[in-house]
Amino acid sequence: MAGEITVGGNILASHTGVEGAGSLTLGNTVAPASSYMFRNKIINGNFDIWQRGTSQTSTGWQSADRWRLNLISSGSTTLSQQAFDLGQTEVPGNPKYYARLEVTTDSSSSENINLRISIEDVNTLAGKTATLSFWAKADSDKDIVSEFYQVFGTDGSDPVAYIGNTTHNLTTSWKKFTATVLIPSISEKIVGSVNNYLGLYLYLSVGTDKDDRTNSLGNQSGTFDIAQVQLEEGPVATPFEHRPISVEETLCRRYFQYFPFGVDWDGNRWSAGAAPFPVIMRTTPTIVNVAYPYYRNNINTTVGVVGFSALELSNSYCGYQFYSETAGRAYTWGYVHLDAEL
């Protein structure tokens, strides 16, 4: 039996073979003709996953998974994990966490402080109407600006920016913000084989050099709180999609994950091992950190300095070599950080 979920008479999702399937009307507006599940194109929009740590103060991916802090400024910014009070009702759906950005401007014309997320595959929502929604507040009345852009990857066409630049007027209370934009078609564009994506900027403080891209947002200091970021097909913002936490973690690990390793050797200071990654990654990752929390010899005392090197590395597998300054029977386990962000 076939059924449809509709909004105002327009198809939200269709399904077949479901016993008793009918229809659901959510309002008098139009929703996308796509699956209702996985409608949010943003991974970790609920800020539940923080594999690297719970705060950062410099540019890069160092805290909330998938979210990159860009800090072109001699001022300062701290991105940190914050917990909602249990039982709060201002932001619906009982979210656990939100992102806080504490910004101190340098008041320069070249300043550019923003939070960015990249959605793999520049074909995402291309040629379609899409709606961004999120909850936010600030320590006083302040504006932030959202902007989309298309990056066509290595050997691809030039990036397309200035897509749907929207100013959002934050207050000291949680409020839901939306922006409906037409994502340009990629017809006649050249898409590179790697590192192509649809990007989203949330601008917090920028100098006059970026007036054209930020609706003259300007330099500003303050505290900005952001939660439940969602991007979906269609001209209406639906309620935030809460995916199972195990699903969201797996999606994040396509771009960053811990890879555990273990070796044991007898008499030789060199040993080797190999293992598949728990989750296949977007591309061959970069090893960004190695930790050895445990290494012992046969009488359970710490062995000498250890070393790890990857002999063979792909998006799904690592063959590695391990070195100890102490000969004799010994074993170790540890982990490396694998990064395949874009």
C-alpha positions as CSV (number, residue, x, y, z in Angstrom):
1,M,0.0,0.0,0.0
2,A,1.4,3.4,-0.9
3,G,1.0,6.5,1.1
4,E,2.3,10.1,1.3
5,I,3.2,12.6,4.0
6,T,2.2,16.0,2.8
7,V,2.4,19.6,4.0
8,G,-0.5,21.7,2.7
9,G,-1.3,19.1,0.1
10,N,2.3,18.9,-1.2
11,I,4.3,15.8,-1.0
12,L,6.8,15.6,1.9
13,A,7.6,12.0,1.5
14,S,6.2,9.0,-0.3
15,H,6.4,5.4,0.6
16,T,5.1,2.0,-0.6
17,G,4.5,-1.3,0.9
18,V,3.8,0.1,4.4
19,E,0.8,-1.4,6.1
20,G,-1.8,1.2,6.9
21,A,0.2,4.1,5.4
22,G,-1.8,7.3,5.0
23,S,-1.0,11.0,5.0
24,L,0.1,13.6,7.4
25,T,-0.6,17.3,7.0
26,L,1.8,19.6,8.9
27,G,0.5,23.0,7.8
28,N,-0.3,25.2,4.9
29,T,3.1,25.4,3.3
30,V,5.2,23.5,0.8
31,A,7.7,20.8,1.9
32,P,10.3,19.0,-0.3
33,A,9.4,15.9,-2.4
34,S,12.1,13.8,-0.7
35,S,12.4,11.3,2.1
36,Y,11.3,12.7,5.5
37,M,14.1,10.8,7.2
38,F,17.7,12.2,6.7
39,R,16.2,15.4,5.4
40,N,18.8,17.4,7.4
41,K,21.9,17.7,5.2
42,I,24.0,18.9,8.1
43,I,25.8,16.3,10.2
44,N,26.1,17.1,13.9
45,G,23.7,20.0,13.6
46,N,22.6,19.3,17.2
47,F,26.2,19.6,18.4
48,D,26.0,16.2,20.1
49,I,29.4,14.9,18.9
50,W,32.7,16.5,20.1
51,Q,35.4,13.8,19.5
52,R,38.4,16.1,19.5
53,G,37.5,18.1,22.6
54,T,34.9,20.4,24.1
55,S,36.6,23.8,23.3
56,Q,39.0,25.5,21.0
57,T,40.5,29.0,20.5
58,S,42.3,28.7,17.1
59,T,41.3,28.1,13.5
60,G,40.4,24.6,12.4
61,W,38.5,21.5,13.4
62,Q,39.3,21.1,17.0
63,S,36.1,20.6,18.9
64,A,32.5,20.1,17.6
65,D,32.6,17.5,14.8
66,R,32.2,18.8,11.3
67,W,32.3,22.4,12.4
68,R,35.3,24.5,11.5
69,L,36.1,27.8,13.4
70,N,37.7,30.3,11.1
71,L,39.6,33.1,12.9
72,I,41.2,35.7,10.7
73,S,41.7,38.3,13.4
74,S,44.2,39.4,16.0
75,G,41.2,39.3,18.5
76,S,40.1,36.1,20.1
77,T,37.3,33.6,19.8
78,T,36.5,30.5,22.0
79,L,34.2,27.9,20.6
80,S,32.9,25.6,23.4
81,Q,30.3,23.0,24.3
82,Q,27.5,24.1,26.5
83,A,24.8,22.0,28.1
84,F,21.1,22.9,28.2
85,D,19.5,22.8,31.6
86,L,17.5,19.7,32.1
87,G,13.8,20.3,31.4
88,Q,14.3,23.6,29.6
89,T,11.5,24.4,27.1
90,E,12.9,27.3,25.1
91,V,14.4,25.1,22.5
92,P,12.2,22.2,21.6
93,G,13.1,18.5,21.4
94,N,15.2,18.3,24.6
95,P,18.6,18.9,23.0
96,K,21.6,18.2,25.2
97,Y,24.1,20.7,23.9
98,Y,24.6,23.9,22.0
99,A,27.7,25.7,20.7
100,R,28.9,28.9,22.3
101,L,31.2,31.4,20.6
102,E,32.8,34.1,22.7
103,V,34.2,36.7,20.3
104,T,36.5,39.7,21.0
105,T,37.0,41.8,17.8
106,D,40.2,43.4,16.7
107,S,38.1,46.1,14.8
108,S,40.2,45.6,11.6
109,S,38.9,45.9,8.1
110,S,40.3,42.4,7.3
111,E,38.7,40.6,10.3
112,N,36.7,37.5,9.4
113,I,35.4,35.4,12.3
114,N,32.9,32.7,11.3
115,L,31.7,29.1,11.9
116,R,31.7,26.9,8.8
117,I,30.4,23.5,7.9
118,S,31.0,21.7,4.5
119,I,28.4,19.3,3.1
120,E,30.1,16.7,1.0
121,D,29.2,16.7,-2.7
122,V,28.5,20.1,-4.5
123,N,25.5,18.4,-6.1
124,T,23.7,18.6,-2.8
125,L,20.5,20.6,-3.3
126,A,21.9,22.1,-6.5
127,G,19.2,23.8,-8.5
128,K,16.7,23.4,-5.7
129,T,15.0,25.6,-3.1
130,A,16.4,24.9,0.4
131,T,15.7,26.2,3.9
132,L,18.2,26.8,6.7
133,S,16.9,26.8,10.2
134,F,18.6,27.1,13.6
135,W,18.1,28.4,17.1
136,A,20.3,31.2,18.5
137,K,20.7,33.9,21.1
138,A,23.4,36.4,22.1
139,D,24.4,38.3,25.2
140,S,22.8,41.4,23.8
141,D,20.9,42.3,20.6
142,K,23.3,41.4,17.8
143,D,23.3,40.2,14.2
144,I,24.9,37.2,12.5
145,V,24.9,36.5,8.8
146,S,24.4,33.1,7.0
147,E,25.8,32.5,3.5
148,F,26.0,29.4,1.3
149,Y,28.7,28.7,-1.3
150,Q,29.6,26.0,-3.7
151,V,33.1,24.6,-4.0
152,F,33.8,22.4,-7.1
153,G,36.9,20.7,-5.8
154,T,40.4,20.0,-7.2
155,D,40.5,20.8,-10.9
156,G,36.9,22.0,-10.8
157,S,35.2,25.2,-11.6
158,D,35.7,28.4,-9.6
159,P,33.7,28.5,-6.3
160,V,30.3,30.2,-6.3
161,A,29.7,32.4,-3.2
162,Y,27.1,35.1,-2.3
163,I,24.3,32.5,-2.1
164,G,21.4,33.4,0.1
165,N,23.2,35.9,2.3
166,T,20.8,36.6,5.2
167,T,21.0,38.7,8.3
168,H,19.6,37.2,11.5
169,N,18.7,39.5,14.4
170,L,19.6,37.7,17.6
171,T,18.3,38.8,21.0
172,T,19.0,37.6,24.6
173,S,16.3,34.9,24.3
174,W,16.4,31.7,22.3
175,K,14.7,32.2,18.9
176,K,14.3,30.1,15.8
177,F,15.8,31.7,12.6
178,T,15.2,30.6,9.0
179,A,16.5,31.5,5.6
180,T,15.1,30.1,2.3
181,V,17.5,30.2,-0.6
182,L,17.7,28.9,-4.2
183,I,20.9,26.9,-4.5
184,P,22.3,27.4,-8.0
185,S,22.3,24.7,-10.6
186,I,25.7,23.1,-11.3
187,S,24.8,22.6,-15.0
188,E,27.9,23.3,-17.2
189,K,30.2,23.4,-14.2
190,I,33.2,21.1,-13.9
191,V,33.2,19.1,-10.7
192,G,36.6,17.9,-9.4
193,S,37.0,14.4,-8.2
194,V,37.8,15.3,-4.6
195,N,37.0,18.0,-2.1
196,N,33.8,19.4,-3.7
197,Y,31.0,20.5,-1.4
198,L,28.2,22.8,-0.5
199,G,29.3,25.1,2.3
200,L,27.6,27.2,5.0
201,Y,29.2,30.2,6.8
202,L,27.8,31.7,9.9
203,Y,29.5,35.1,10.2
204,L,30.0,36.6,13.6
205,S,32.4,39.5,13.2
206,V,33.8,40.9,10.0
207,G,35.6,44.0,8.8
208,T,34.6,46.2,5.9
209,D,36.5,44.0,3.5
210,K,33.6,41.6,3.7
211,D,30.8,44.1,3.6
212,D,29.5,42.7,0.3
213,R,29.2,39.1,1.6
214,T,27.8,39.9,5.0
215,N,25.3,42.7,4.4
216,S,27.8,45.1,6.2
217,L,27.7,43.1,9.4
218,G,30.7,44.9,10.9
219,N,33.1,44.2,13.7
220,Q,31.5,43.1,17.0
221,S,32.4,41.4,20.3
222,G,30.0,39.3,22.3
223,T,28.7,35.8,23.1
224,F,26.7,33.9,20.5
225,D,24.9,30.6,21.3
226,I,23.7,28.4,18.4
227,A,21.7,25.1,18.4
228,Q,19.8,22.7,16.2
229,V,21.2,23.8,12.7
230,Q,19.3,22.2,9.9
231,L,19.4,22.4,6.1
232,E,16.6,20.7,4.1
233,E,15.0,20.7,0.7
234,G,12.0,22.9,0.2
235,P,10.8,26.4,1.2
236,V,9.6,25.5,4.8
237,A,11.5,24.7,7.9
238,T,10.3,21.5,9.5
239,P,11.0,20.5,13.1
240,F,14.7,19.5,13.8
241,E,15.5,16.0,12.8
242,H,16.8,14.0,15.8
243,R,18.7,11.0,14.4
244,P,19.8,8.2,16.7
245,I,23.1,9.2,18.4
246,S,24.8,6.0,17.1
247,V,23.9,7.1,13.5
248,E,25.2,10.6,14.0
249,E,28.4,9.3,15.5
250,T,28.9,7.0,12.5
251,L,28.3,9.9,10.0
252,C,30.9,12.0,11.9
253,R,33.5,9.3,11.7
254,R,33.5,9.4,8.0
255,Y,35.5,12.7,8.5
256,F,37.3,12.1,11.8
257,Q,37.9,9.1,14.0
258,Y,40.1,7.4,16.5
259,F,41.9,4.4,15.1
260,P,43.0,2.0,17.9
261,F,46.1,-0.2,17.4
262,G,47.9,-2.8,19.4
263,V,51.2,-4.7,18.9
264,D,53.2,-7.2,20.8
265,W,56.8,-8.3,20.1
266,D,59.4,-10.7,21.5
267,G,63.1,-9.8,21.2
268,N,62.8,-7.4,18.3
269,R,62.3,-3.7,18.9
270,W,60.3,-3.4,15.6
271,S,56.9,-4.9,15.2
272,A,54.0,-4.4,12.8
273,G,50.2,-4.7,12.5
274,A,47.3,-3.9,10.3
275,A,43.6,-3.3,10.8
276,P,40.5,-1.9,9.0
277,F,39.1,1.4,10.2
278,P,35.8,1.1,12.2
279,V,34.2,3.4,9.6
280,I,35.3,3.9,6.0
281,M,36.5,7.5,5.6
282,R,35.7,10.1,2.9
283,T,39.2,9.9,1.5
284,T,42.7,8.8,2.7
285,P,43.0,10.5,6.0
286,T,45.8,12.5,7.6
287,I,47.3,11.2,10.8
288,V,47.2,14.2,13.1
289,N,48.0,12.7,16.5
290,V,49.4,9.5,18.0
291,A,48.9,8.5,21.7
292,Y,50.3,5.5,23.6
293,P,48.4,5.3,26.8
294,Y,49.7,1.8,27.6
295,Y,52.9,0.0,26.9
296,R,54.5,-2.7,29.1
297,N,57.1,-5.4,29.1
298,N,56.7,-9.0,30.4
299,I,57.2,-8.0,34.0
300,N,54.6,-5.2,33.7
301,T,57.0,-2.2,33.8
302,T,57.0,0.6,31.3
303,V,59.2,0.1,28.2
304,G,61.2,2.8,26.5
305,V,60.1,5.5,24.1
306,V,57.8,4.2,21.4
307,G,57.2,5.3,17.8
308,F,54.4,4.7,15.3
309,S,54.4,5.0,11.5
310,A,51.9,4.2,8.8
311,L,53.3,1.8,6.2
312,E,50.1,1.7,4.1
313,L,47.2,4.1,4.5
314,S,43.9,4.3,2.6
315,N,40.3,5.4,3.4
316,S,39.5,2.0,4.9
317,Y,42.7,0.4,6.2
318,C,46.0,1.1,8.0
319,G,49.1,-1.0,8.0
320,Y,51.6,0.3,10.6
321,Q,55.0,-0.2,12.1
322,F,55.8,0.2,15.7
323,Y,59.2,0.8,17.5
324,S,60.4,0.5,21.1
325,E,63.7,1.4,22.6
326,T,63.4,-1.6,24.9
327,A,64.1,-5.1,23.5
328,G,62.5,-8.2,24.9
329,R,58.9,-9.3,25.3
330,A,56.6,-6.3,25.4
331,Y,53.2,-5.1,24.2
332,T,51.4,-1.9,23.7
333,W,48.1,-0.3,22.6
334,G,47.2,3.2,21.6
335,Y,45.4,5.2,19.0
336,V,45.8,7.7,16.2
337,H,43.6,10.5,15.1
338,L,42.5,10.3,11.5
339,D,41.3,13.4,9.8
340,A,39.5,13.5,6.4
341,E,37.5,16.8,6.8
342,L,36.8,19.1,3.8
